[in-house]
């Protein structure tokens, strides 16, 4: 039998130098492609902090507290400086739903195993009451109305509307009643009188339905030429923003996994005329939110864009950097590129009730996989503050 040849010291030394060079390149590119500062942006970054955030942002009514969930906890911080106020484990951990109720300074926690709603005070995390939620089947999602009066509950093949204060069932519908197979995103208007929802029918027909609450009467229905990932009503109920993405198509076949274009459009209600449409290149799953005062629209994905409502002028465009993705893990190189540049991505934008603050979470940073060592991207909580000039403009406009 022949001798097994072992790598020489020169090969080992070369490998270590290659790894060191790759890390140096990663650091250099992260500096070169860092997001530029916007000197005249009306949104200023107040603070950011690392945490395993997963959305469900909620503010207190006075705007002093910001709450959000992690995979197995709910966290509350001061908006002025980001200091942690309290952090508490969720019952059922990752199997729980967090239902923000900013109009009541509460967050409702739904325990899927016990089918129980717990109401926690935002200021100290104390449980003020527990209510059983009488549901048939598995709960997929719970959507609170802006005034905290209703809970719209998705189940398999069923939809239901509950009263928040006592978890009493108001109305029940089957999926057939609303001509759908599954539900995507959901949004209420500011007065909690109507609801818009993305519906799928055999995943070929993607529609946005607009219905009245609490009877569920259909007001309008629109077919959307892209996959909607977000809905938002303007504060006066005159506009509905729809954001989403479109996969490139070649000969009728979707090319996976990278969506190359993001879309959002603005519909004027009640007739649904398209008053503005934007097609944005990039890997963005665009999420849209109107500000509570109705003056601005925010879209997030690879960048944070601020639009002025009415003339739909883009007044701010902030990116979250381009970061190196390096893979030297030979076991994974069959499905992952060796080296690439990836963008920081923002998720779940949420305004404070007075429109002064904007919260979101961002995933960014260098991603290096050497097989025996891994440096993963980080999740961050970002809090932006509207400039004094814009706040004064809002105050003058309201007089």
Order of alpha helices (4+ residues) and beta strands (2+ residues): alpha-beta-beta-beta-beta-beta-beta-beta-beta-beta-beta-beta-beta-beta-beta-beta-beta-beta-beta-beta-beta-beta-beta-beta-beta-beta-beta-beta-beta-beta-beta-beta-beta-beta-beta-alpha
